[in-house]
């Protein structure tokens, strides 16, 4: 979540409702997939598991859920 706290490399900042609206509209499953396996988008790069390969998929999903809840 460090990148999302600071908005590093195009990461949408936690709490920035405008930046998260379209992402949230895509649904949780797609957000989970992008966070777990990584994603290259027009505005930046999401490394798999945020660069922390030791995290479980459930850990990553919990982080996504937290960021979404803070950004709705």
MARBA-3410 file (N, C-alpha, C, O; in Angstrom, 1 decimal):
72
0.8,-1.2,0.0,0.0,0.0,0.0,0.8,1.3,0.0,0.3,2.4,-0.1 ~ 2.1,1.1,0.2,3.0,2.3,0.2,2.9,3.2,-1.0,2.8,4.4,-0.9 ~ 2.8,2.6,-2.2,2.7,3.3,-3.4,1.3,4.1,-3.4,1.2,5.2,-3.9 ~ 0.3,3.4,-2.9,-1.0,4.0,-3.0,-1.2,5.1,-1.9,-2.1,5.9,-2.0 ~ -0.4,5.1,-0.9,-0.4,6.1,0.2,0.2,7.4,-0.4,-0.3,8.5,-0.1
1.2,7.3,-1.2,1.9,8.4,-1.8,1.6,8.8,-3.2,2.0,9.8,-3.7 ~ 0.9,7.9,-3.9,0.6,8.1,-5.3,1.8,7.9,-6.2,1.9,8.6,-7.2 ~ 2.7,7.0,-5.9,3.9,6.7,-6.6,3.6,6.0,-7.9,2.7,5.1,-8.0 ~ 4.3,6.4,-9.0,4.2,5.7,-10.3,2.8,5.5,-10.8,2.5,4.5,-11.5 ~ 2.0,6.5,-10.6,0.6,6.5,-11.1,-0.4,5.7,-10.3,-1.6,5.6,-10.7
0.0,5.3,-9.1,-0.9,4.5,-8.2,-2.0,5.5,-7.7,-1.6,6.6,-7.2 ~ -3.2,5.1,-7.8,-4.3,6.0,-7.3,-4.2,6.1,-5.7,-4.1,5.0,-5.1 ~ -4.2,7.3,-5.2,-4.0,7.4,-3.8,-5.3,7.0,-3.0,-6.4,7.2,-3.5 ~ -5.0,6.3,-1.9,-6.2,5.8,-1.1,-6.9,7.1,-0.7,-6.4,8.1,-0.2 ~ -8.3,7.0,-0.8,-9.1,8.1,-0.5,-9.4,9.1,-1.6,-10.3,9.9,-1.4
-8.8,8.9,-2.7,-9.0,9.8,-3.9,-10.2,9.2,-4.7,-10.0,8.4,-5.6 ~ -11.4,9.6,-4.3,-12.6,9.0,-4.9,-12.6,9.1,-6.4,-13.1,8.2,-7.1 ~ -12.2,10.3,-6.9,-12.2,10.4,-8.4,-11.3,9.4,-9.1,-11.7,8.9,-10.1 ~ -10.1,9.2,-8.5,-9.2,8.3,-9.1,-9.6,6.8,-9.0,-9.3,6.0,-9.9 ~ -10.4,6.5,-8.0,-10.9,5.1,-7.8,-12.2,4.8,-8.4,-12.5,3.6,-8.6
-13.0,5.8,-8.8,-14.4,5.5,-9.2,-14.4,4.5,-10.4,-15.1,3.5,-10.3 ~ -13.7,4.7,-11.5,-13.7,3.8,-12.6,-13.1,2.5,-12.3,-13.6,1.4,-12.7 ~ -12.1,2.5,-11.4,-11.5,1.2,-11.0,-12.5,0.3,-10.2,-12.6,-0.9,-10.5 ~ -13.1,1.0,-9.2,-14.1,0.3,-8.4,-15.2,-0.3,-9.3,-15.7,-1.4,-9.0 ~ -15.6,0.5,-10.3,-16.7,0.1,-11.2,-16.4,-1.2,-11.9,-17.3,-1.9,-12.4
-15.1,-1.5,-12.1,-14.7,-2.8,-12.8,-15.0,-4.0,-12.0,-15.0,-5.1,-12.5 ~ -15.2,-3.9,-10.7,-15.5,-5.0,-9.8,-14.3,-5.5,-9.1,-13.1,-5.4,-9.5 ~ -14.6,-6.1,-7.9,-13.6,-6.6,-7.0,-12.7,-7.7,-7.7,-11.5,-7.7,-7.5 ~ -13.3,-8.6,-8.4,-12.5,-9.7,-9.0,-11.4,-9.2,-9.9,-10.3,-9.7,-9.9 ~ -11.7,-8.2,-10.7,-10.7,-7.6,-11.6,-9.6,-6.9,-10.8,-8.4,-7.0,-11.1
-10.0,-6.1,-9.8,-9.1,-5.4,-8.9,-8.2,-6.4,-8.3,-6.9,-6.2,-8.2 ~ -8.7,-7.5,-7.8,-7.9,-8.6,-7.1,-6.9,-9.1,-8.1,-5.7,-9.3,-7.8 ~ -7.4,-9.5,-9.3,-6.5,-10.0,-10.3,-5.3,-9.1,-10.6,-4.2,-9.5,-10.7 ~ -5.6,-7.8,-10.9,-4.6,-6.8,-11.2,-3.6,-6.7,-10.0,-2.4,-6.6,-10.2 ~ -4.1,-6.8,-8.8,-3.2,-6.6,-7.6,-2.4,-7.9,-7.4,-1.2,-7.8,-7.0
-2.9,-9.0,-7.7,-2.2,-10.3,-7.4,-1.2,-10.6,-8.5,-0.1,-11.0,-8.3 ~ -1.6,-10.5,-9.8,-0.7,-10.9,-10.9,0.0,-9.7,-11.5,0.9,-9.9,-12.3 ~ -0.4,-8.5,-11.2,0.2,-7.3,-11.8,-0.6,-6.8,-12.9,-1.4,-7.5,-13.5 ~ -0.3,-5.5,-13.3,-1.0,-4.9,-14.4,-0.3,-3.7,-14.9,0.3,-2.9,-14.1 ~ -0.2,-3.6,-16.2,0.4,-2.4,-16.8,-0.8,-1.6,-17.5,-1.4,-2.1,-18.4
-1.0,-0.4,-17.0,-2.1,0.5,-17.5,-1.5,1.7,-18.1,-0.3,2.0,-18.1 ~ -2.4,2.5,-18.6,-2.0,3.8,-19.3,-1.4,4.8,-18.3,-0.5,5.6,-18.6 ~ -1.8,4.7,-17.0,-1.3,5.6,-16.0,-0.2,5.1,-15.1,0.3,5.8,-14.2 ~ 0.1,3.8,-15.3,1.2,3.3,-14.4,1.2,1.8,-14.4,0.6,1.1,-15.2 ~ 2.1,1.3,-13.5,2.3,-0.2,-13.4,2.0,-0.6,-12.0,2.5,0.0,-11.0
1.3,-1.7,-11.9,1.1,-2.4,-10.6,1.9,-3.7,-10.6,1.5,-4.6,-11.3 ~ 3.0,-3.8,-9.8,3.7,-5.0,-9.8,2.9,-6.1,-9.1,2.1,-5.8,-8.2 ~ 3.1,-7.4,-9.4,2.4,-8.5,-8.8,2.6,-8.3,-7.2,3.7,-8.2,-6.7 ~ 1.5,-8.4,-6.5,1.4,-8.3,-5.1,2.1,-7.1,-4.5,2.7,-7.1,-3.4 ~ 2.1,-6.0,-5.3,2.8,-4.8,-4.9,4.3,-4.9,-4.7,4.9,-4.1,-4.0
4.8,-6.0,-5.3,6.3,-6.2,-5.1,6.6,-7.0,-3.9,7.8,-7.2,-3.6 ~ 5.6,-7.5,-3.2,5.8,-8.3,-2.0,5.4,-9.7,-2.2,4.3,-10.1,-1.8 ~ 6.2,-10.5,-2.9,5.8,-11.9,-3.3,5.5,-12.8,-2.2,4.8,-13.8,-2.4 ~ 5.9,-12.5,-1.0,5.6,-13.3,0.2,4.2,-13.2,0.7,3.7,-14.0,1.5 ~ 3.5,-12.2,0.2,2.1,-12.0,0.7,1.2,-13.1,0.1,1.4,-13.5,-1.1
0.2,-13.5,0.8,-0.8,-14.5,0.3,-1.8,-13.7,-0.6,-1.9,-12.5,-0.5 ~ -2.5,-14.4,-1.4,-3.5,-13.8,-2.2,-4.6,-13.2,-1.3,-5.1,-12.1,-1.6 ~ -4.9,-13.8,-0.2,-5.9,-13.3,0.8,-5.4,-12.0,1.4,-6.1,-11.1,1.7 ~ -4.0,-11.9,1.7,-3.5,-10.6,2.2,-3.7,-9.5,1.2,-4.1,-8.4,1.5 ~ -3.4,-9.8,-0.1,-3.6,-8.8,-1.1,-5.0,-8.4,-1.3,-5.3,-7.2,-1.4
-5.9,-9.3,-1.3,-7.3,-9.0,-1.4,-7.8,-8.2,-0.2,-8.6,-7.2,-0.4 ~ -7.3,-8.4,1.0,-7.7,-7.6,2.1,-7.2,-6.2,2.0,-7.9,-5.2,2.3 ~ -6.0,-6.0,1.4,-5.5,-4.7,1.1,-6.3,-3.9,0.1,-6.6,-2.8,0.3 ~ -6.7,-4.6,-0.9,-7.6,-4.1,-2.0,-8.9,-3.7,-1.3,-9.4,-2.6,-1.6 ~ -9.5,-4.5,-0.5,-10.8,-4.2,0.1,-10.6,-3.0,1.0,-11.6,-2.1,1.0
-9.6,-2.9,1.7,-9.3,-1.7,2.5,-9.3,-0.4,1.7,-9.9,0.6,2.0 ~ -8.4,-0.5,0.6,-8.3,0.7,-0.2,-9.6,1.1,-0.9,-9.9,2.3,-0.9 ~ -10.4,0.2,-1.3,-11.7,0.4,-1.9,-12.6,1.1,-0.9,-13.3,2.1,-1.2 ~ -12.6,0.5,0.3,-13.6,1.0,1.4,-13.2,2.5,1.7,-14.1,3.3,2.1 ~ -11.9,2.8,1.7,-11.5,4.2,2.0,-11.6,5.1,0.8,-11.5,6.3,1.0
-12.0,4.6,-0.3,-12.0,5.4,-1.5,-13.3,5.5,-2.2,-13.4,6.1,-3.3 ~ -14.4,4.9,-1.6,-15.7,5.0,-2.2,-16.4,6.3,-1.9,-17.5,6.5,-2.3
END
